[in-house]
């Protein structure tokens, strides 16, 4: 049961080494541009991040696709046969790492550290009064990641409201009551471009956005306009629509935006290998993989 590694931009060797350290007999194939159909003919499993255009249609024996991360949007290509099972890695440590990143950025904004950094550069020792934090944060998406984010933010003093399609609250109400909005949603047709000009105008003037989900949740031109008008005070974007973010992208030059290269947290190769191999051996026994994705919902 051959497995194709589609982990680019992460190096496939990292995952191959982790898998073979546990199961040295595991048949693996690393994807490369120009690979021929004969090499792909007996691939039954994919462990990966994204499908190159047209590749899924060239895998006639494909049975299971496992995402190396929590999201699967880059693997749910239209040509993927309906019978192929899709699952994802669920890593509690990754969720905790993302929560730490969100808390860092939320605290940096709420405690106005950028202003003090500017004062330091101009050699000004100027104090401004500030009390304990009581800012309101809206966390969009209350899955494993969003729940970890909410718990940690509450622990450091933020007042948190979680929103999901099951929460019973309107998105407009959550946006309108949030000094900081955190996007932790899965990317689906319903959530793509959810954070646009109409969403930003619902947020309180001077509020802040943190996106650790997917870049396509945000209409970036609308975000830039909201920042330049003062409707939003800033944004922390660990994800962007174009990754890697090109040097000429306008996001780089907007005051108030903090850009990081999708590093809020990553599962360790060992954790990914362990969960994948559990599913791989289970598939051989006729069992469905754990953490299966509802392909209609996209998560």
C-alpha positions as CSV (number, residue, x, y, z in Angstrom):
1,X,0.0,0.0,0.0
2,X,2.2,2.7,-1.3
3,X,2.1,6.2,0.2
4,X,2.8,9.4,-1.8
5,X,4.3,12.3,0.2
6,X,3.0,15.7,-0.9
7,X,4.3,17.9,1.9
8,X,5.8,20.8,-0.1
9,X,6.8,23.5,0.9
10,X,7.9,21.4,3.9
11,X,10.6,18.9,2.8
12,X,9.3,15.4,2.3
13,X,12.5,13.9,3.7
14,X,11.6,15.1,7.2
15,X,8.4,13.1,7.1
16,X,9.9,10.1,5.4
17,X,12.6,9.9,8.1
18,X,10.0,10.1,10.9
19,X,7.8,7.4,9.2
20,X,10.7,5.0,8.5
21,X,12.1,5.4,12.0
22,X,8.8,3.8,13.2
23,X,8.1,1.5,10.3
24,X,11.2,0.8,8.1
25,X,9.2,-1.3,5.7
26,X,6.7,1.4,4.8
27,X,6.5,1.9,1.0
28,X,7.0,5.6,0.3
29,X,7.2,7.7,-2.8
30,X,8.2,11.4,-2.7
31,X,6.4,13.6,-5.2
32,X,8.5,15.5,-7.7
33,X,7.5,17.6,-10.6
34,X,7.4,15.5,-13.8
35,X,6.7,12.2,-12.1
36,X,5.3,9.7,-14.6
37,X,2.0,7.9,-14.4
38,X,3.7,4.5,-14.0
39,X,5.2,5.6,-10.6
40,X,1.8,6.8,-9.5
41,X,-0.2,3.8,-10.6
42,X,-0.1,1.8,-7.3
43,X,-0.3,4.8,-4.9
44,X,-3.2,4.1,-2.5
45,X,-2.5,6.7,0.2
46,X,-1.4,10.4,0.2
47,X,0.2,12.2,3.2
48,X,0.4,15.8,2.3
49,X,-0.4,19.5,2.4
50,X,-1.7,20.3,-1.1
51,X,-2.4,18.6,-4.4
52,X,-0.6,20.0,-7.4
53,X,-3.0,20.7,-10.2
54,X,-4.3,17.6,-11.9
55,X,-2.4,15.1,-9.7
56,X,-5.4,13.6,-7.9
57,X,-6.9,12.5,-11.3
58,X,-3.6,10.5,-11.9
59,X,-4.0,8.3,-8.9
60,X,-6.4,5.5,-10.0
61,X,-6.0,3.4,-6.8
62,X,-6.2,6.2,-4.2
63,X,-8.1,5.3,-1.1
64,X,-7.1,7.7,1.6
65,X,-5.7,11.3,1.9
66,X,-4.3,12.4,5.2
67,X,-3.4,16.0,5.8
68,X,-0.2,16.8,7.7
69,X,-2.0,19.7,9.4
70,X,-5.3,20.6,10.9
71,X,-6.7,22.0,7.7
72,X,-7.6,20.1,4.5
73,X,-8.7,22.8,2.1
74,X,-5.7,22.5,-0.1
75,X,-6.4,18.7,-0.5
76,X,-10.1,18.9,-1.3
77,X,-9.6,19.4,-5.0
78,X,-12.6,18.9,-7.4
79,X,-11.0,15.9,-9.1
80,X,-10.6,13.9,-5.9
81,X,-13.0,10.9,-6.2
82,X,-15.9,10.9,-3.8
83,X,-15.0,7.4,-2.4
84,X,-11.6,8.6,-1.2
85,X,-11.5,9.1,2.6
86,X,-9.9,12.3,3.9
87,X,-8.6,12.8,7.4
88,X,-6.3,15.2,9.3
89,X,-3.8,15.3,12.0
90,X,-5.1,16.5,15.4
91,X,-2.3,17.6,17.7
92,X,-3.1,19.1,21.1
93,X,0.4,20.5,21.3
94,X,-0.1,22.3,18.0
95,X,-3.3,23.8,19.3
96,X,-1.5,25.0,22.5
97,X,1.3,26.5,20.4
98,X,-1.2,28.4,18.3
99,X,-2.9,29.6,21.4
100,X,0.4,30.9,22.7
101,X,0.9,32.8,19.5
102,X,-2.5,34.4,19.7
103,X,-2.0,35.4,23.3
104,X,1.3,36.9,22.4
105,X,-0.2,39.1,19.7
106,X,-3.3,39.9,21.7
107,X,-1.3,41.0,24.7
108,X,1.1,43.0,22.4
109,X,-1.8,44.9,21.0
110,X,-3.8,45.3,24.2
111,X,-0.7,46.5,26.2
112,X,0.2,48.9,23.4
113,X,3.7,47.5,23.0
114,X,4.2,48.9,19.5
115,X,3.9,52.4,20.9
116,X,6.6,51.7,23.5
117,X,8.8,50.2,20.9
118,X,8.6,53.4,19.0
119,X,9.3,55.4,22.1
120,X,12.4,53.3,22.7
121,X,13.7,54.0,19.1
122,X,13.3,57.8,19.8
123,X,14.9,57.4,23.3
124,X,11.8,58.6,25.2
125,X,11.1,57.2,28.6
126,X,7.4,58.0,28.8
127,X,4.8,56.1,30.9
128,X,1.1,55.8,30.2
129,X,-1.3,54.4,32.8
130,X,-2.8,51.0,32.1
131,X,-4.8,48.6,34.3
132,X,-5.3,44.9,34.2
133,X,-6.6,43.7,30.9
134,X,-10.4,43.3,30.4
135,X,-10.5,43.5,26.6
136,X,-13.2,41.5,24.9
137,X,-12.1,38.9,22.3
138,X,-14.2,37.1,19.8
139,X,-12.9,33.8,18.7
140,X,-14.4,32.6,15.4
141,X,-14.3,28.9,15.3
142,X,-14.4,26.7,18.4
143,X,-12.8,23.5,17.3
144,X,-9.6,22.1,18.9
145,X,-7.6,25.2,18.0
146,X,-10.2,27.8,18.8
147,X,-11.1,26.2,22.2
148,X,-7.4,26.2,23.2
149,X,-7.1,29.8,22.1
150,X,-10.2,30.8,24.2
151,X,-8.9,29.0,27.3
152,X,-5.5,30.7,27.3
153,X,-6.9,34.1,26.6
154,X,-9.3,33.8,29.5
155,X,-6.4,32.7,31.7
156,X,-4.5,35.9,31.1
157,X,-7.5,38.2,31.7
158,X,-9.4,38.6,28.4
159,X,-13.1,38.3,28.3
160,X,-13.8,35.7,25.5
161,X,-16.8,35.0,23.4
162,X,-16.6,32.0,21.1
163,X,-18.5,31.8,17.8
164,X,-19.3,28.9,15.6
165,X,-22.3,27.8,13.5
166,X,-23.6,26.0,16.5
167,X,-23.1,28.8,19.0
168,X,-26.6,30.4,18.7
169,X,-25.1,33.9,18.5
170,X,-25.0,36.0,15.4
171,X,-21.6,36.7,13.8
172,X,-22.5,40.4,13.7
173,X,-23.1,40.5,17.5
174,X,-19.8,38.8,18.2
175,X,-17.9,41.1,15.9
176,X,-19.6,44.2,17.3
177,X,-18.7,43.3,20.9
178,X,-15.0,42.4,20.3
179,X,-12.0,44.6,20.8
180,X,-9.9,41.8,19.2
181,X,-11.2,39.2,16.7
182,X,-9.4,35.9,16.3
183,X,-10.1,33.8,13.2
184,X,-9.7,30.1,13.9
185,X,-12.2,28.8,11.4
186,X,-11.9,26.0,8.9
187,X,-11.8,27.3,5.3
188,X,-14.9,26.3,3.5
189,X,-17.0,27.9,0.8
190,X,-19.1,29.4,3.6
191,X,-16.2,31.0,5.4
192,X,-14.0,32.1,2.5
193,X,-13.8,35.9,2.4
194,X,-15.9,36.1,5.5
195,X,-13.8,38.9,6.9
196,X,-14.4,41.6,4.4
197,X,-15.4,45.3,4.5
198,X,-18.8,44.6,5.8
199,X,-17.3,42.6,8.7
200,X,-14.7,45.2,9.5
201,X,-17.3,48.0,9.7
202,X,-19.2,45.9,12.3
203,X,-16.1,45.7,14.6
204,X,-15.6,48.6,17.0
205,X,-13.4,51.4,15.7
206,X,-9.8,50.7,16.7
207,X,-10.2,47.0,17.1
208,X,-7.7,44.4,16.1
209,X,-7.7,41.2,14.0
210,X,-5.6,38.1,14.5
211,X,-5.7,35.4,11.7
212,X,-4.2,32.0,12.4
213,X,-6.6,30.0,10.2
214,X,-6.3,30.5,6.4
215,X,-5.4,33.6,4.4
216,X,-8.5,33.2,2.2
217,X,-10.8,34.0,5.2
218,X,-9.7,37.7,4.8
219,X,-10.3,40.0,1.9
220,X,-6.9,41.6,2.1
221,X,-7.7,44.7,0.1
222,X,-10.6,45.4,2.5
223,X,-8.4,44.9,5.5
224,X,-5.8,47.3,4.1
225,X,-8.5,49.9,3.6
226,X,-9.9,49.4,7.1
227,X,-6.5,49.9,8.6
228,X,-5.7,53.0,6.6
229,X,-9.1,54.6,7.5
230,X,-8.5,53.9,11.2
231,X,-11.5,51.5,11.4
232,X,-9.0,48.8,12.6
233,X,-5.9,49.6,14.6
234,X,-3.9,46.6,13.3
235,X,-3.8,43.0,12.4
236,X,-1.5,40.0,13.1
237,X,-1.5,37.7,10.0
238,X,0.2,34.4,10.4
239,X,-1.5,33.3,7.2
240,X,-2.0,35.1,3.9
241,X,-3.8,34.4,0.6
242,X,-0.5,34.0,-1.2
243,X,2.1,31.8,0.6
244,X,5.0,32.4,0.4
245,X,4.0,36.0,0.5
246,X,5.6,37.7,-2.5
247,X,8.0,40.6,-1.9
248,X,5.7,43.0,-3.9
249,X,2.6,42.2,-1.9
250,X,1.0,45.3,-0.5
251,X,0.5,43.7,3.0
252,X,4.2,44.2,3.7
253,X,4.0,48.0,3.8
254,X,0.8,48.6,5.8
255,X,1.4,50.2,9.2
256,X,-0.2,48.1,11.9
257,X,0.1,44.7,10.2
258,X,2.4,42.1,11.7
259,X,3.2,39.3,9.2
260,X,4.7,35.9,10.2
261,X,5.2,33.0,7.7
262,X,2.6,30.5,8.9
263,X,4.6,29.6,12.0
264,X,2.1,30.0,14.9
265,X,2.6,26.3,15.5
266,X,3.4,23.1,13.6
267,X,3.0,19.5,14.6
268,X,6.2,17.6,15.1
269,X,7.1,15.1,12.3
270,X,7.0,12.3,15.0
271,X,3.5,13.2,16.0
272,X,2.3,13.2,12.4
273,X,4.1,9.9,11.7
274,X,2.5,8.2,14.7
275,X,-1.0,9.3,13.9
276,X,-0.6,8.5,10.2
277,X,0.7,5.0,10.8
278,X,-2.2,4.3,13.1
279,X,-4.5,5.1,10.3
280,X,-2.3,3.3,7.7
281,X,-2.4,0.0,9.6
282,X,-6.0,0.5,10.4
283,X,-6.8,0.9,6.7
284,X,-5.1,-2.4,6.0
285,X,-7.5,-4.0,8.5
286,X,-10.5,-2.4,6.8
287,X,-11.0,0.3,9.4
288,X,-11.8,3.9,8.8
289,X,-9.1,6.4,9.7
290,X,-9.4,8.6,12.8
291,X,-10.1,12.3,12.5
292,X,-12.1,11.9,9.3
293,X,-13.2,15.0,7.5
294,X,-16.7,15.6,6.3
295,X,-15.9,16.6,2.7
296,X,-19.2,18.4,2.3
297,X,-18.4,20.7,5.2
298,X,-14.7,20.8,4.6
299,X,-13.6,19.9,8.2
